[in-house]
Amino acid sequence: MEGLMSFQAQSVRAVSREQSSVPLPTFSSKITRVSVQPIGMVRNSKLFNSFVASVQPVEASAVTPFDNTLPSKEVLDVWQNASAVCFDVDSTVCIDEGIDEFAEFCGAGKAVAEWTARAMNGSVPFEDALAARLSLINPSLSQLQDFLKRPPRLSPGIDLLVKKLKDKKKDVYLVSGGFRQMINPVASILGIPLENIFANQMLFGSNGESAGFDKNEPTSRSGGKPTAVQQIKKAHGYKSVVMIGDGATDLEARMPGGADLFICYGGVQLRESVAAKADWLVFNFKDLINSLENWELTAPFRGCKIQVPTKFVVGDLDATYNVPGTKEYIHNGGFKKEVPNWQEGVVMEEVAHFINQEKPDEINAHIYDFIQRF
């Protein structure tokens, strides 16, 4: 957002653009000045400098009614130091629910989708939902083979996140209640070893007819993902493991001996009952990538708040202001928690993001009025 103004007169040290991953103005060393600077919200690290901060678009992860979109220091520490990361696949790594897409392909889409929603919200035992869906689809081997000719649709940024994790020597796993036959191509695209897949297996008879699924797979039943994560953790001696997903079965994985952290990904499906219980709620994998890249630089500033007197100005047509949840965050107290000395908020009419360019005279008047108070 464009117009958050903060006033303070003090000596400041030089700030170099090369030293920071966020765009900051460069000042000469040890100057004393009165500063009125645009200030924006910095995602993830909650990096706020009492004199200047960056202006960046605010994504949904910073403006929803949930209070877990900004991670605590403890959450960031676990995430950044995790030995391994386990991903759910459907509606997380991929933008589709694989079994729903397969059901649609086989002509049973609507009925199966209803069962999927119930399973992901935790309202029915997972094994019951899995059996019911597969019974409704009743697929043949030839139907599955035809379906798998379509390439999987990956969520934006997942390839970059997996690469970043592997670059940092963190092992990556796919832990899914979906089927291996559909997940193997996803793993191949992302460079994840097939032995790092924990998922279900569709079974077929000698004539290619459906024969159900392998009930020995831990992910075929409720509590299966915690079991799978426990097996992964024990087999490799990992100190800490993170689970990332969107559903109730992913949340289940965070338990003693299982995942040490659950990150809810709401970029495809936002299941409120799951998101509310997550350690961290994200809507964009860029948030996770950035937190891995910048955490050493921003560590001293985690949890910092803007303490100086502040005036906030935004245009009513600003796209970020109209993201669902933003107005509630700003006007119902969420913004005040991060900017405790916020004195005034102004919503300018018929103006979008670049308010200082669209209505410079009015912005100058707001700045001058703000300075005159001190």
C-alpha positions as CSV (number, residue, x, y, z in Angstrom):
1,M,0.0,0.0,0.0
2,E,1.2,3.4,-0.8
3,G,0.7,5.8,2.0
4,L,1.8,5.0,5.5
5,M,3.7,8.0,6.9
6,S,5.8,7.9,10.0
7,F,7.5,10.9,11.7
8,Q,10.7,10.8,13.7
9,A,13.7,13.2,14.1
10,Q,16.9,11.3,15.1
11,S,20.4,10.3,14.0
12,V,20.5,7.3,11.7
13,R,23.2,5.1,10.4
14,A,23.8,4.6,6.7
15,V,21.6,2.0,5.1
16,S,22.9,0.3,2.0
17,R,20.7,-1.3,-0.7
18,E,23.3,-4.0,-1.1
19,Q,23.0,-5.0,2.5
20,S,19.2,-5.6,2.5
21,S,16.8,-7.7,0.5
22,V,14.1,-5.1,0.9
23,P,14.3,-1.8,-1.0
24,L,15.4,0.9,1.4
25,P,16.5,4.5,0.7
26,T,20.2,5.2,1.1
27,F,21.3,7.8,3.6
28,S,24.7,9.4,4.2
29,S,26.3,8.3,7.5
30,K,25.1,9.9,10.7
31,I,22.7,12.6,9.5
32,T,20.1,14.2,11.6
33,R,16.9,15.0,9.8
34,V,13.1,15.0,10.0
35,S,11.8,12.2,7.8
36,V,8.4,11.6,6.3
37,Q,8.7,8.3,4.4
38,P,6.2,5.9,2.8
39,I,6.1,2.8,4.8
40,G,4.6,-0.6,3.8
41,M,4.1,-3.9,5.5
42,V,6.9,-6.4,5.0
43,R,5.8,-10.0,4.8
44,N,7.1,-12.9,6.8
45,S,9.9,-11.3,8.8
46,K,7.8,-8.4,10.2
47,L,10.8,-6.3,9.5
48,F,10.0,-2.8,10.6
49,N,12.7,-0.1,10.9
50,S,11.6,2.8,13.1
51,F,12.8,5.2,10.6
52,V,12.1,3.7,7.2
53,A,10.7,0.5,5.8
54,S,9.9,-0.9,2.4
55,V,6.8,-0.3,0.2
56,Q,5.6,-3.6,-1.1
57,P,2.3,-5.0,-2.3
58,V,0.6,-6.8,0.5
59,E,-0.5,-10.3,-0.4
60,A,-3.4,-12.1,1.1
61,S,-1.1,-13.8,3.6
62,A,-0.7,-10.5,5.5
63,V,-4.3,-9.3,5.5
64,T,-6.7,-12.1,6.3
65,P,-8.7,-12.2,9.5
66,F,-6.5,-15.1,10.7
67,D,-3.8,-14.2,13.3
68,N,-1.3,-16.8,12.1
69,T,-0.3,-15.3,8.8
70,L,2.8,-13.7,10.3
71,P,5.0,-16.4,11.9
72,S,6.4,-16.2,15.3
73,K,10.2,-16.4,15.9
74,E,9.7,-19.9,17.2
75,V,7.8,-21.0,14.1
76,L,10.5,-19.4,11.8
77,D,13.2,-21.1,13.7
78,V,11.7,-24.6,13.2
79,W,11.0,-23.9,9.5
80,Q,14.4,-22.5,8.7
81,N,16.2,-25.3,10.6
82,A,14.0,-28.2,9.6
83,S,15.8,-31.4,8.5
84,A,13.0,-32.4,6.1
85,V,9.8,-31.0,4.7
86,C,6.7,-33.2,3.9
87,F,4.2,-31.8,1.4
88,D,0.6,-32.8,0.8
89,V,0.0,-33.1,-2.9
90,D,-3.6,-32.3,-3.8
91,S,-4.5,-28.6,-3.5
92,T,-1.0,-28.0,-2.2
93,V,1.8,-29.2,-4.6
94,C,-0.9,-29.4,-7.3
95,I,-3.8,-27.0,-7.8
96,D,-6.2,-29.9,-8.3
97,E,-7.6,-32.6,-6.1
98,G,-6.3,-35.6,-8.1
99,I,-9.0,-38.0,-7.2
100,D,-11.7,-35.4,-8.0
101,E,-10.2,-34.8,-11.4
102,F,-10.0,-38.5,-12.1
103,A,-13.6,-38.9,-11.0
104,E,-14.6,-36.1,-13.4
105,F,-12.7,-37.9,-16.1
106,C,-14.6,-41.1,-15.3
107,G,-18.0,-39.4,-15.1
108,A,-18.4,-39.4,-11.3
109,G,-17.1,-35.9,-10.5
110,K,-19.9,-34.3,-8.4
111,A,-20.5,-37.2,-6.0
112,V,-16.8,-37.8,-5.4
113,A,-16.0,-34.1,-4.8
114,E,-18.6,-34.0,-2.0
115,W,-16.8,-36.9,-0.3
116,T,-13.5,-35.2,-0.8
117,A,-14.7,-32.0,0.9
118,R,-16.0,-34.0,3.9
119,A,-12.7,-35.9,4.2
120,M,-10.5,-32.8,4.0
121,N,-12.6,-31.0,6.6
122,G,-12.3,-33.9,8.9
123,S,-16.0,-34.7,9.2
124,V,-15.7,-38.3,8.2
125,P,-13.0,-41.0,8.7
126,F,-10.5,-40.7,5.8
127,E,-10.6,-44.5,5.1
128,D,-14.4,-44.3,4.7
129,A,-14.1,-41.4,2.3
130,L,-11.4,-43.1,0.3
131,A,-13.3,-46.3,-0.1
132,A,-16.5,-44.5,-1.0
133,R,-14.8,-42.3,-3.6
134,L,-13.1,-45.2,-5.3
135,S,-16.3,-47.2,-5.3
136,L,-18.1,-44.3,-7.0
137,I,-15.4,-44.0,-9.7
138,N,-14.9,-47.8,-10.2
139,P,-12.1,-47.1,-12.6
140,S,-10.5,-49.5,-15.0
141,L,-6.8,-49.7,-15.6
142,S,-7.2,-48.4,-19.1
143,Q,-9.1,-45.3,-17.8
144,L,-6.3,-44.6,-15.4
145,Q,-3.7,-44.9,-18.1
146,D,-5.6,-42.5,-20.3
147,F,-6.0,-40.0,-17.5
148,L,-2.3,-40.1,-16.7
149,K,-1.6,-38.8,-20.3
150,R,-2.6,-35.4,-19.0
151,P,0.3,-33.5,-17.3
152,P,-0.2,-32.5,-13.6
153,R,-0.9,-28.9,-12.9
154,L,1.6,-27.6,-10.3
155,S,0.8,-24.8,-7.8
156,P,2.7,-21.6,-8.7
157,G,6.1,-21.4,-7.1
158,I,6.3,-25.0,-5.8
159,D,9.1,-25.9,-8.1
160,L,11.2,-23.0,-6.8
161,L,10.4,-23.8,-3.2
162,V,11.4,-27.5,-3.6
163,K,14.6,-26.4,-5.4
164,K,15.4,-23.9,-2.6
165,L,14.8,-26.6,0.1
166,K,17.1,-29.0,-1.8
167,D,19.7,-26.3,-2.2
168,K,19.7,-25.9,1.6
169,K,20.2,-29.7,2.0
170,K,16.7,-30.3,3.3
171,D,15.0,-33.6,2.2
172,V,11.6,-33.3,0.6
173,Y,8.8,-35.9,0.8
174,L,5.3,-36.2,-0.7
175,V,2.8,-37.5,1.9
176,S,-0.6,-37.8,0.4
177,G,-3.9,-39.5,0.8
178,G,-4.0,-39.6,-3.0
179,F,-2.7,-42.3,-5.3
180,R,0.9,-43.1,-6.2
181,Q,0.0,-43.6,-9.8
182,M,-1.0,-39.9,-10.0
183,I,1.8,-38.6,-7.7
184,N,4.8,-40.4,-9.4
185,P,4.7,-37.9,-12.4
186,V,4.6,-35.0,-9.9
187,A,7.6,-36.3,-8.1
188,S,9.5,-36.7,-11.3
189,I,8.9,-33.2,-12.4
190,L,10.1,-31.8,-9.1
191,G,13.1,-34.1,-8.8
192,I,11.8,-35.9,-5.7
193,P,12.9,-39.5,-5.4
194,L,10.1,-42.0,-5.8
195,E,11.1,-43.6,-2.5
196,N,10.2,-40.3,-0.8
197,I,6.5,-40.8,-1.7
198,F,4.1,-42.0,0.9
199,A,0.7,-42.4,-0.7
200,N,-2.0,-44.9,-1.6
201,Q,-2.0,-47.5,-4.3
202,M,-4.9,-48.4,-6.6
203,L,-5.3,-52.1,-7.2
204,F,-6.5,-53.8,-10.4
205,G,-7.5,-57.3,-11.3
206,S,-6.1,-59.4,-14.1
207,N,-8.5,-58.0,-16.6
208,G,-7.9,-54.4,-15.6
209,E,-11.0,-54.1,-13.4
210,S,-10.8,-52.1,-10.1
211,A,-9.8,-54.1,-7.1
212,G,-9.9,-51.3,-4.5
213,F,-6.8,-50.0,-2.8
214,D,-3.9,-51.3,-0.7
215,K,-5.1,-50.9,2.9
216,N,-1.6,-51.6,4.2
217,E,-0.5,-48.1,3.2
218,P,-0.5,-45.8,6.3
219,T,-2.1,-42.9,4.4
220,S,-5.2,-45.0,3.5
221,R,-6.7,-44.2,6.9
222,S,-7.3,-41.5,9.5
223,G,-4.1,-40.9,11.4
224,G,-2.1,-42.2,8.4
225,K,-0.1,-39.1,7.8
226,P,1.2,-38.8,11.4
227,T,2.2,-42.4,11.1
228,A,4.0,-41.7,7.8
229,V,5.8,-38.7,9.2
230,Q,6.8,-40.7,12.3
231,Q,8.3,-43.4,10.1
232,I,10.2,-40.8,8.0
233,K,11.5,-39.1,11.1
234,K,12.6,-42.3,12.8
235,A,14.1,-43.9,9.7
236,H,16.4,-41.0,9.0
237,G,16.9,-39.6,12.5
238,Y,15.7,-36.1,11.5
239,K,15.8,-33.6,14.3
240,S,12.7,-31.7,13.0
241,V,10.2,-32.2,10.2
242,V,7.7,-29.7,8.8
243,M,4.3,-30.7,7.2
244,I,2.8,-28.4,4.6
245,G,-0.8,-29.0,3.4
246,D,-4.3,-27.8,3.3
247,G,-6.5,-30.4,4.9
248,A,-7.4,-31.9,8.2
249,T,-5.2,-35.0,7.6
250,D,-2.2,-32.7,7.2
251,L,-3.0,-30.9,10.4
252,E,-3.1,-34.4,12.1
253,A,0.6,-34.9,11.2
254,R,1.6,-32.3,13.8
255,M,1.9,-34.5,16.9
256,P,4.5,-35.8,19.3
257,G,6.9,-37.9,17.3
258,G,5.5,-36.5,14.0
259,A,5.7,-33.1,12.4
260,D,7.2,-30.4,14.6
261,L,5.4,-27.7,12.6
262,F,2.3,-27.5,10.4
263,I,2.1,-24.8,7.7
264,C,-1.3,-24.5,6.1
265,Y,-1.2,-23.6,2.4
266,G,-4.4,-21.7,1.5
267,G,-3.4,-20.7,-2.0
268,V,-5.8,-23.2,-3.6
269,Q,-8.4,-24.2,-0.9
270,L,-8.8,-22.3,2.3
271,R,-10.3,-24.7,4.9
272,E,-10.9,-22.3,7.8
273,S,-11.1,-25.0,10.5
274,V,-7.7,-26.2,9.4
275,A,-6.1,-22.8,8.8
276,A,-7.1,-21.5,12.2
277,K,-5.1,-24.3,13.9
278,A,-2.0,-24.0,11.8
279,D,1.3,-22.8,13.1
280,W,1.6,-20.6,10.0
281,L,-0.9,-19.8,7.3
282,V,0.5,-18.9,3.8
283,F,-1.2,-18.2,0.5
284,N,1.9,-18.0,-1.6
285,F,5.0,-20.2,-1.7
286,K,7.1,-17.1,-2.3
287,D,6.5,-16.3,1.4
288,L,8.3,-19.6,2.3
289,I,11.1,-19.0,-0.2
290,N,11.7,-15.5,1.0
291,S,11.8,-16.6,4.6
292,L,14.5,-19.1,3.8
293,E,16.5,-16.5,1.8
294,N,16.2,-13.5,4.2
295,W,16.0,-14.9,7.7
296,E,19.6,-14.3,8.7
297,L,19.4,-10.7,7.7
298,T,16.1,-10.0,9.3
299,A,16.4,-12.1,12.4
300,P,17.2,-9.1,14.7
301,F,13.9,-7.4,13.6
302,R,11.4,-10.2,14.1
303,G,8.5,-9.0,16.1
304,C,9.4,-5.4,15.8
305,K,6.6,-2.9,15.6
306,I,6.4,0.7,14.2
307,Q,6.6,2.7,17.4
308,V,6.7,6.2,15.9
309,P,3.6,8.4,15.3
310,T,2.0,7.2,12.1
311,K,-0.6,8.3,9.6
312,F,-1.9,5.8,7.1
313,V,-3.3,6.8,3.7
314,V,-4.6,4.5,1.0
315,G,-6.7,4.8,-2.2
316,D,-10.1,3.1,-2.2
317,L,-9.3,1.6,-5.6
318,D,-6.0,0.1,-4.5
319,A,-6.0,-3.6,-5.4
320,T,-4.3,-4.6,-2.1
321,Y,-6.8,-2.6,-0.1
322,N,-9.6,-4.6,-1.8
323,V,-8.1,-8.1,-1.2
324,P,-10.6,-10.0,1.0
325,G,-9.8,-9.4,4.7
326,T,-7.6,-6.3,4.2
327,K,-10.2,-3.7,5.2
328,E,-11.1,-5.7,8.3
329,Y,-7.4,-6.1,9.2
330,I,-6.8,-2.3,8.9
331,H,-9.9,-0.9,10.4
332,N,-10.8,-3.6,13.0
333,G,-7.6,-3.5,15.1
334,G,-5.2,-5.9,13.3
335,F,-3.1,-3.0,11.8
336,K,-3.0,-1.2,15.2
337,K,-1.3,-4.2,16.7
338,E,1.7,-3.8,14.4
339,V,1.6,0.0,14.5
340,P,0.7,0.9,18.1
341,N,1.2,4.6,17.6
342,W,-1.1,4.8,14.6
343,Q,-2.9,8.1,14.9
344,E,-5.0,8.5,11.8
345,G,-6.2,6.5,8.8
346,V,-7.4,8.1,5.5
347,V,-9.1,6.4,2.6
348,M,-8.9,8.6,-0.5
349,E,-11.7,8.3,-3.0
350,E,-11.3,7.4,-6.7
351,V,-7.6,6.7,-6.4
352,A,-5.6,3.5,-6.8
353,H,-2.2,2.4,-5.6
354,F,0.1,5.2,-6.7
355,I,-1.6,7.9,-4.7
356,N,1.4,10.3,-4.6
357,Q,1.3,10.4,-8.4
358,E,-2.4,10.4,-8.9
359,K,-3.2,13.1,-6.3
360,P,0.1,14.8,-5.3
361,D,-1.5,17.9,-3.9
362,E,-3.7,16.0,-1.6
363,I,-0.9,13.8,-0.5
364,N,1.3,16.8,0.2
365,A,-1.4,18.3,2.2
366,H,-1.8,15.1,4.3
367,I,2.0,15.1,4.9
368,Y,2.2,18.7,5.8
369,D,-0.8,18.4,8.2
370,F,0.9,15.4,9.9
371,I,4.2,17.2,10.4
372,Q,2.5,20.3,11.8
373,R,1.3,18.3,14.8
374,F,4.8,17.9,16.1
